Amino acid sequence: MRTEKGDIILIPFPFTNLEGKKLRPSLILFNGESDVTVAFITSQLKWREPYDVLLKRDAINGFREDSLLVIHKISTINKELIEGYIGCVEPATLIEIDQNLISVFKIQISK
């Protein structure tokens, strides 16, 4: 199964209170040796915050409806927990996601 940065996968995403989890689409932000770091995806567009990224439904991402990548809801999950592959995002969208991650986490890039 694919596990590249920008891939959209199905994983049991943990609730923020750690009292449960739900099978959710998530976008791979980092592909490690045995884990992936992912961001939460929802179809609840009303939850949008300034750094979140709107993912328009298309043939590449495999969504049934427009969805929202929630930049600040991130988790690291063992690859063995991946339950499916849905699709991926375009390279231009990955650039926008990277820029938003830099902004939301206030990462200083030194030259």
C-alpha positions as CSV (number, residue, x, y, z in Angstrom):
1,M,0.0,0.0,0.0
2,R,1.2,3.5,-0.8
3,T,2.4,5.6,2.1
4,E,4.0,8.7,0.4
5,K,3.7,12.3,1.6
6,G,0.4,13.6,0.1
7,D,-1.4,10.3,0.0
8,I,-4.8,10.1,1.6
9,I,-5.4,7.0,3.7
10,L,-8.0,5.6,6.0
11,I,-6.8,5.2,9.7
12,P,-8.4,4.9,13.1
13,F,-7.8,8.6,14.1
14,P,-7.7,9.1,17.9
15,F,-10.0,11.5,19.6
16,T,-8.3,14.5,21.2
17,N,-9.2,13.2,24.7
18,L,-7.7,9.8,23.8
19,E,-10.9,8.0,24.9
20,G,-11.7,6.6,21.5
21,K,-11.0,6.7,17.8
22,K,-12.9,6.8,14.5
23,L,-12.0,5.5,11.0
24,R,-11.1,8.7,9.1
25,P,-9.5,9.8,5.9
26,S,-6.1,11.4,6.7
27,L,-3.3,13.0,4.7
28,I,0.2,11.8,5.1
29,L,2.5,14.6,6.1
30,F,5.6,12.5,6.9
31,N,6.4,8.9,6.0
32,G,8.7,7.3,8.5
33,E,10.1,3.8,8.6
34,S,7.3,2.3,10.7
35,D,5.0,5.3,11.3
36,V,3.2,8.0,9.4
37,T,2.4,11.5,10.6
38,V,-1.0,12.5,9.3
39,A,-3.5,15.4,9.4
40,F,-7.2,14.9,9.9
41,I,-9.7,15.3,7.0
42,T,-13.4,16.1,7.5
43,S,-16.3,16.9,5.2
44,Q,-17.5,19.4,7.9
45,L,-16.5,22.6,6.0
46,K,-18.0,24.8,8.8
47,W,-15.0,23.8,11.0
48,R,-12.6,25.7,8.8
49,E,-9.9,27.7,10.5
50,P,-7.5,30.1,8.7
51,Y,-4.7,27.5,8.1
52,D,-6.9,24.6,7.1
53,V,-6.9,23.6,3.4
54,L,-10.0,23.1,1.3
55,L,-9.7,19.9,-0.7
56,K,-12.1,20.1,-3.7
57,R,-13.5,16.7,-4.8
58,D,-11.7,15.3,-7.8
59,A,-10.7,12.0,-9.4
60,I,-7.2,12.1,-7.9
61,N,-8.2,12.5,-4.2
62,G,-11.1,10.1,-4.4
63,F,-13.5,12.1,-2.2
64,R,-17.2,12.0,-2.6
65,E,-17.5,15.6,-1.6
66,D,-15.3,18.6,-0.9
67,S,-13.4,18.1,2.3
68,L,-11.2,20.0,4.7
69,L,-7.7,19.2,5.8
70,V,-7.5,20.2,9.4
71,I,-3.9,21.3,9.7
72,H,-3.7,21.5,13.6
73,K,-5.2,18.0,14.1
74,I,-2.1,15.8,13.6
75,S,-1.2,12.4,14.8
76,T,1.5,9.8,14.3
77,I,0.2,6.3,13.6
78,N,1.9,3.0,13.1
79,K,1.7,2.0,9.4
80,E,0.1,-1.3,10.4
81,L,-3.0,0.6,11.4
82,I,-3.6,1.9,7.9
83,E,-6.8,0.4,6.6
84,G,-7.0,1.7,3.1
85,Y,-5.8,4.1,0.4
86,I,-8.2,6.7,-1.0
87,G,-6.1,8.9,-3.3
88,C,-3.6,11.8,-3.1
89,V,-3.4,15.5,-3.5
90,E,-1.8,17.5,-6.3
91,P,1.7,18.9,-5.9
92,A,0.4,22.5,-5.8
93,T,-1.8,21.5,-2.8
94,L,1.1,20.0,-1.0
95,I,3.0,23.3,-1.4
96,E,0.0,25.1,0.2
97,I,-0.1,22.5,3.0
98,D,3.6,22.9,3.7
99,Q,3.3,26.7,3.8
100,N,0.3,26.5,6.2
101,L,2.2,24.1,8.5
102,I,5.1,26.5,8.7
103,S,2.7,29.3,9.6
104,V,0.5,27.4,12.1
105,F,3.5,26.0,14.0
106,K,5.4,29.3,13.7
107,I,8.5,27.6,12.2
108,Q,11.3,30.0,11.6
109,I,13.3,29.2,8.5
110,S,16.9,30.5,8.7
111,K,19.1,31.1,5.7
